[in-house]
């Protein structure tokens, strides 16, 4: 019965995450040509955000270069601390949970890399003539989904499930990581949203499926 309950939680989680990413994807399956997105709500939001960001002081541009990485380090540090506390207190479910979150996040990252090769969506900084905070990645470095956001979504979702009291820190940091990728000019909003959902779905599914003592 316990195994059935877990299956009933894991399968919908993966299906919902996969469906959300599929809806957000701009297409590209079976089409060898790069996808160039210049219309739609996501493209309009990108133009508005990046246009305003381009008028900000130059010293703020460092946030685009290092802010995302710093946010991921914060999330990874919180997860590592939970693992250390679990090991110190001999709480196997907590320690194993941290390992599962890390594994789920890395699996989500690999899936995001595979999706990039399937979708072939051009970076928005190549689709639009805009001033961006960081150097636009080279041609062939595709945009959908965002790897930074995938990692942030996986780590944040795992932190919330393992230690709900940390939601007030994990969720805003993950959101900031994703938002900075748009503000910096290297991703569309739908790229980062898809990454967050992909990472969260993978991390949650693996944690619910395999962590001993999981109740919800």
N, C-alpha and C positions, 0 to 999 in steps of 0.2 A: 504493500500500500504506500509506503514511504517513497519507493522508487517511482511509482505512478504519479504521486504528487509532484515530485521533482520534474518529471517529464512534462507534466501539465503546466509547469511554470517556465521551463526552459524553452520548449518549442514555440510558444507564443512570443516569448521575448526575442528569439532569433528571427521569427517571421516578421514581427513588427519592425525590428531594426532593419532587416533586409528590405522590407517594403518601403520604409521611409527613405532609405538610400536610393532605391530604384526610382521613386517618385522625384527625388531631387536631381537625379542624374540627367544631363542634357542630351542623352542618347549616345551614339557612337558605336554601338555593338555591330560589328560586321562592316563598318565603314572605315576604310583606311585613311580617309582625310581627317585632319584635326578638326575638332569642334570649336568654333569661334562664337562665343556668346556676346552679342552686342545689344540684345533687346530683352525685355521682360523685367519683372520687379527686382530680381537680384542684380541685374546689370545697372538698372537705374539707381538702386541703393548704393552700389559700388561707386558710381560716378559722383553721387552726392557726397559720400563719406570721404573718398579720396580727394575730391576737389577741395573740401574744407580742410582736410589734413595737410594738403600741400601749402596752405597759407600759414600754417603754424610755425613757430620758431624752429630753426635748424637743430638746436640742441635736443628737441623732443624726438627727433628722428632716431636717436639711439634706442628708443623704446621698441621701434620696429625691428631693430637688429638684434637686440638682446632680451627684450621683454618676454617673448614667447619661451625662449630657452630657460629664463629665470623662473617663469611660472611652472614649467615642467619639473624643474629641480625642486621647487617647493612641494609639489604634489608627490614626487618620488621620495623626498625626505620625510614627509608625513607618513607615507606608506612604510618606509624603512623603520621608522620609529615604532609603528604598530607591531611590525615583525619582531623587533628587538624586545619590546615589552612582552609580547607573547612568549618568546623564547625564555626570557628571564623568569617569567612567572609559570613556566612549564604548561602553558595553555596551547596545546597542539592545534585545536581548531583555528585559533587566531593566527598562529604562525603559518599553518597551511593555507589559510585564507589569503594572507599576504602574497604567498607564492602563486596562488591561483590568479589573483588579480594581476600580478606581473605577467604571468603567462598569457592570460586573456588579452591583456593590453598589447603584448607583442604579436599575438595572432591577429588581432585587429589591424595592427600596423602592416603586417604582411598582406592582409586582404586589401588594405587601402592602396598598397603599391601595385597589386595585381589589377585593381580597378582603374588605376591611372593608365595602365597599358591598354585596357579595353576601351575606356571612354575617350582618351586622347583629347582632352579639353585644353585648349590654349590658355595660357596665363592671361588674366585680365590686363596686366600691364603691357602685354603685347597686342591686345585687342583694342585698347584705347590709347590715345595720346594724352597721357596724364603724368603729373609729377608724383613720384612715389618716394617713400622714405628709404627704401633699400634698393640695391641693384636688382633688376628684373632677372629671374632665373633664365638660363639659356634655353633655346628652342629644344623641344623634346623633353623638357622637365615639366610634365603635365600638372594641371591644377586640381582636378577633381578625383578624390576628396582631399581635404587638407590633412597631411600627416601629423602636424602639430596638434590639430584639434582632435584627431583620432586618439593620440596618446593621452591628451588631456581628458577626454571623455572617459576613456578606460580607467585611468587612475582615479578620477573624481568619483565615478560611480562605485568603484570598489571601496574607496574610503568611506563613502556615505553608508554602504551596506555593512562594512566592518565596524565602523565607529560613527553612528548617526550624529553624534554631537559635533562632528567635524564638518557637517554640511555647510555651515555658515562660512567656512574658509575654503573648502574644496570646490564648491559650486562657483563662487565668484572668481576664484583663480582660474578655473577651467574656462569660464566665460571670457575672462580677460585675455587668456592665451588665444582663444579663437578670434575675438574681436580685433586684437592687435594684428592678426594676419590680414584682415580686411583693411584696417587703417593704414598698414604699411604698404598696401597696394598689390600684394602678391596673390590674393585669393578673393573670389566672390563670396557673398554671404552664404549662398547655397553650398559652397565647398566646405566651409567650416561647420555648418549645421549638420551636413552629412557625416563629417568626421566625428563630431561629438556623439551622434546617435550610433554610429558604427562601433566606436570604442566602448560606449556605455553598454550596448547590447552584448558584445562579446565578453566583456568583463563580468557582467551580471550573470549571464548564462553559465559560464564556467564556474563561478563561485557558488551559485545555487545548485548546480549539478553535482559538484564533487566535494564541497567543504563538509566535513563531518559536523553534525549538530545544527545544520542550517534549518531554520524553521520558517523563514519567509524569504 
